[in-house]
Amino acid sequence: MIAPTKQDALATPRHDDFLTDARNRMVDSQIRPNKVSDPRILDAMRHLPREMFLPEGLRALAYSDQNVPLGNGRVLLQPMVLARLVQAAEALPNETALVIAAGTGYSAALLAAIGCKVTALESGGASLPAKSALAAAAPLVTSETGSLREGWPAGGPYDIILIDGAVSEVPSALASQLRHGSGRLLTIIRNSEHTGYAVQAEPTQAGISVRQLFDCVCPLLPEFVPAPTFKF
């Protein structure tokens, strides 16, 4: 067997270099062309190891321009969609954020990377599958387990609530945990099997004010599927 030469070693791309290139290509070809300009988000997405927040068999899809299916109605959100949701939050340093259906933990890590104090909430049946990655990339994120519909009032009021998936309507129980006068909730409204749109919601004295942001689609979170109604 012929031992590799120094020249051979230099000609073989390092795995770390490949991943760095993949992150840069994601930002430059998917994120920036889609109206994301916040330098904090761009920098964080260039450095967060997105592949580590996926099960090993799905890591090849980490930087693809799509939702990555995780099973049980969960996805790792399409990079552009998540970046635009986070940018719409207009997070200020040290603001408190709650991530509902935190899934892999990537969204929580992204919010932490831009300076938020983050709580990641998952239901008992869907614990964070990449908890070790979240602990390594964002050790200050607090992970909690509980009802997604009920949120995590103990950590509120929150400046930002991000629902990491689609719902049929903005949950009033979650909106009520926002800081009065300045809190905002970001999520995706799924209005049919193949269509949906991102929204920003804010509680007002007259109710919840919802502003449509951009078209996008992802699966409806099972915990937020409307209860069936009886029809004659």
C-alpha positions, 0 to 999 in steps of 0.5 A: 500500500502506497502511503499518501504524500503531502501533496495528496493530503493537500488535494483532499478537501477537509470535511470541515472545509466542505461544511464551511463551504456548504454554510456559506453557499446556503447563506449566499444563495438561499438567505441573502437573495431572499431579503435577509440582511440582518448581519447577526443572522447571516453571521450566525447561519454561517457558523452554526453547524446545522448538520449537527441538529439532524439525525445522522441519516439526514445530515446530507440534507442540512443545507438544502433549500427545503424543509427536512422531514423529521417524522411525526409532522416535524421538519427542520424549517427551510433555511430561508423561511427560518431566517426571514421569520427570525429577521421579522422578530427584530430581536434586541440584545437580551430579549427573552424568546420562547421557541414552541415545538423546538424540534431539533433545537436549531431555531433556538440556537439561532435566536441565542446566537443573535443575542436572545435569552431563549427557552426551548419547549417541546412536548413529552412525546417529542423531546429534542432529538439533538439536545447534545448539539443544542448544549454545545452550540447554545449552552445558555438555552433552557430546555423545557418539556410541556404542553405546546398549546399552553406554552411556558408561562413560568418564563414569561412574559416573552418579547418573542415567541417563535412557533417552529412549524405551522398552525391553523391559527395564532394560538391565543394562549401563546399570544397572551404570554407576550410582553404587553405593548412590545411582544411579537409572535412569529409562525406559519399559518397553514391554510390548505394542504399546499399553501400557507404564509408566515405571520407576525402577531401582536396582542392588542386591547382589541385582540390579536393583530396578525400581519402576513409576511410572505408565502411559505408552507410546512406541515401542520404541527400535530399538537395544533391540529384543530379538533374535528367538529360534528356536522349534520 
